[in-house]
Amino acid sequence: MDIEFNKNEDVNKQLAYQLKHKLKSVYLGGGDKSAAKQKAKGKMLARERVKFLLDNDKPFLEIGAFAAEGMYQEVGGCPSAGVIAGIGYISGKQCVVVANDATVKAGAWFPMTAKKNLRAQEIAMENRLPIIYLVDSAGVFLPMQDEIFPDKEHFGRIFRNNAIMSSEGIIQIAAIMGSCVAGGAYLPIMSDEAMIVDGTGSVFLAGSYLVKSAIGESVDNETLGGATTHCEISGVTDYKHENDEKCLESIKSIIGKIGAPENAGFNRMKSVLPKRKLEDVYGILPDTREKPYDMHELLDCLIDEASLDEYKAAYGQSIVCGLARIDGWAVGIVANQRKVVKSKKGEMQFGGVIYSDSADKATRFIMNCNQKKIPLVFLQDVTGFMVGSRSEHGGIIKDGAKMVNAVANSVVPKFTIVIGNSYGAGNYAMCGKAYDPRLIFAWPSAKIAVMSGASAGKTLWQIQSASMKKAGQEITKDEEEKQLKTITDKYDEQTTPYYAAARLWVDGVIDPLETRKVISIGIEAANQLPIKKRFNVGIIQT
């Protein structure tokens, strides 16, 4: 019996259970009372609409399930940012689906709602996927209009993206299944086709109350912008349907008739199961982020068996690079090695740290993958770049910059999984959110921050205690420990994967067992956009 394996397994299975429990809460949206109100109007709930629309024999990869988690508590919260988004299959074709959840503040747009919609559109544009909007929203949440209305990455950017996608031939279909008010009215009408549900769907720039106050006209919302008005008088919408089900069936029929997409030509063979059981991940990954482990053992649970061709295996060992397959797809793996390694010269190197030789190796490997048209998969468990005079004299900044340059300029699709630590510049070099991964997901074990909680807590306390001493305050040992714990706990709370997912720094938190599925769906999506841009790193740091 491997006691350490069993201990790790218990901790990581508990983290996976907590994830499932949190997701169940998120899936409730605005709660039972709000759901009952929607049902009373003859409407399906947002998640019911999405489930009905998608092929039930294919997976659905949800994006941003934890968006806005723990945010906007002063106004009752906004589960999942009031919108459901993800990549799924409709009539056998991969699509992005975006559905307003009217149980959450009547589907009103919060700042994170806009950010999540923009992320969904970005995924559609990056992969040339058709995008389906299921619209049911009361418009901008007015108390926060200053945080959602005027800036470049705010509400208006969505309509700009509608226009850009249309010009690039990316299919957009919108279904007006509830309210669609003010600026939000442009989203469905700027789509290629717009359909509306009779009796529940309505679309107008100003509702009846605003019309009355603005121009003195008395008119009800149905006459103003209901299905009959827009399908038979204004011509604004293209199809009228008697209920949600008929509307969703119409979308399925249309998507089923579209032509096949272009192909990027990424290599795929028959999928092979990994060498080890997927569940062994739970026992291999340590119960804390400080403990070492061998990344090769983790790879044995994630990649197709016998598919790894490791690149420069004995050089720059703190990063593992190699060509492999995941669910049959050819990929280039860039993964942090977490065990202590020893170079040929006898130098001991800490696990999770990027040294000059490993940065140099990874840079060359990333360039090779771009040359070979092989998607990149980054497995992050990184504490940062090596520091100290020896590393500085050896040019660690230059070598780190070289790696960042290669990651930033890569033209092959990149996918990032944050397994453990994701600290400082290591986050950047290993393709964090700022470096445009097509998808970025975190395991429940992830920690994302400038540095670890322990290091940050000590640094912040030194600054605070210096100020206190300067002001003449006496600091006892007990007070020091209390203050340090308070600072560290607050910092640690901001490093969790759920904190990151709430702000869409990652696309979501996943059970480690879903990793292969996420990467496979992502590469299938990326395969629909041929690579036309030439790979060029510009001035490389030599």
Secondary structure, 3 states (H helix, E strand, C coil): CCHHHHHHHHHHHHHHHHHHHHHHHHHCCCCHHHHHHHHHCCCCCHHHHHHHHCCCCCCCEEECCCCCCCCCHHHCCCHHHHEEEEEEEECCEEEEEEEECCCCHHHCECHHHHHHHHHHHHHHHHHCCCEEEEEEECCECHHHHHHCCCCCCCCHHHHHHHHHHHHCCCCEEEEEEEEEEHHHHHHHHCCCEEEEECCCCCCECCCHHHHHHHHCCCCCHHHHHCHHHHHHHCCCCCEEECCHHHHHHHHHHHHCCCCCCCCCCCCECCCCCCCCCHHHHHHHCCCCCCCCCCHHHHHHHHCCCCCCEEECCCCCCCEEEEEEEECCEEEEEEEECCCCEECCCCCEECCCEECHHHHHHHHHHHHHHHHHCCCEEEEEEECEECCCHHHHHCCHHHHHHHHHHHHHHCCCCEEEEEEEEEEHHHHHHCCCHHHCCCEEEECCCCEEECCCHHHHHHHHHHHHHHHHHHCCCCCCHHHHHHHHHHHHHHHHHCCCHHHHHHCCCCCEECCHHHHHHHHHHHHHHHCCCCCCCCCCCCCCCC
